Amino acid sequence: MPAMYILRCSDGSYYVGSTRNLAARLHAHRIGRGAEYTRRRLPVELVFAQETEKVSEAFALEKKVQGWSRAKREALIRGDFEALPLLARRRAGRPREE
């Protein structure tokens, strides 16, 4: 089943990806055959995964989360969904609407 996932790398950074087969992709990351980014930061740990119905949904979610701040990604990892809107980045100089 397609999924978007987040890995915590050995240097504490996060890697966000999507795949058709999560188990196979995690294995590839762990043996150094995943993304170049994770290859240089082994070992990696799966900290979040969300399955989707379609590959296109997983990819879209990956791109969305890649644009998030570290704090917002960590709220997602913790399951603190109420904090997500509060952690949204402000648009250049625009005050936050309440």
FENNORFEN-V438917 format. One record per residue. N is the residue number from 1. SS is DSSP state (@ for helix, = for strand, . for the rest). PHI is phi as a letter, one per 30 degrees, with the letter a starting at -180 (999 if undefined). BURIAL is + if it has 9 or more other C-alpha atoms within 8 Angstrom, else -. Layout:
((N,SS,PHI,BURIAL) (N,SS,PHI,BURIAL))
This chain:
((1,.,999,+) (2,.,d,+) (3,=,a,+) (4,=,c,+) (5,=,b,+) (6,=,b,+) (7,=,c,+) (8,=,c,+) (9,.,d,+) (10,.,d,+) (11,.,d,-) (12,.,i,-) (13,.,d,-) (14,=,c,-) (15,=,c,+) (16,=,c,+) (17,=,b,+) (18,=,b,+) (19,=,a,+) (20,.,d,-) (21,.,b,+) (22,@,d,+) (23,@,d,-) (24,@,d,-) (25,@,d,+) (26,@,d,+) (27,@,e,-) (28,@,d,+) (29,@,d,+) (30,@,d,+) (31,.,c,-) (32,.,i,+) (33,.,c,+) (34,.,d,+) (35,.,d,-) (36,@,e,-) (37,@,e,-) (38,@,d,+) (39,@,e,+) (40,.,d,-) (41,.,b,+) (42,.,d,+) (43,.,d,-) (44,.,c,+) (45,=,b,-) (46,=,d,+) (47,=,c,+) (48,=,a,+) (49,=,b,+) (50,=,b,-) (51,=,d,+) (52,.,b,+) (53,.,d,-) (54,.,b,-) (55,@,e,+) (56,@,d,-) (57,@,d,+) (58,@,d,+) (59,@,d,+) (60,@,d,-) (61,@,d,+) (62,@,e,+) (63,@,d,-) (64,@,d,-) (65,@,d,+) (66,@,d,-) (67,.,d,-) (68,.,d,+) (69,.,d,-) (70,@,e,-) (71,@,d,-) (72,@,d,+) (73,@,d,+) (74,@,d,-) (75,@,d,+) (76,@,d,+) (77,@,d,+) (78,@,d,-) (79,.,i,-) (80,.,d,+) (81,@,d,-) (82,@,d,-) (83,@,d,+) (84,@,e,+) (85,@,d,-) (86,@,d,-) (87,.,c,+) (88,.,d,-) (89,.,d,-) (90,.,d,-) (91,.,d,-) (92,.,f,-) (93,.,i,-) (94,.,d,-) (95,.,d,-) (96,.,d,-) (97,.,d,-) (98,.,c,-))
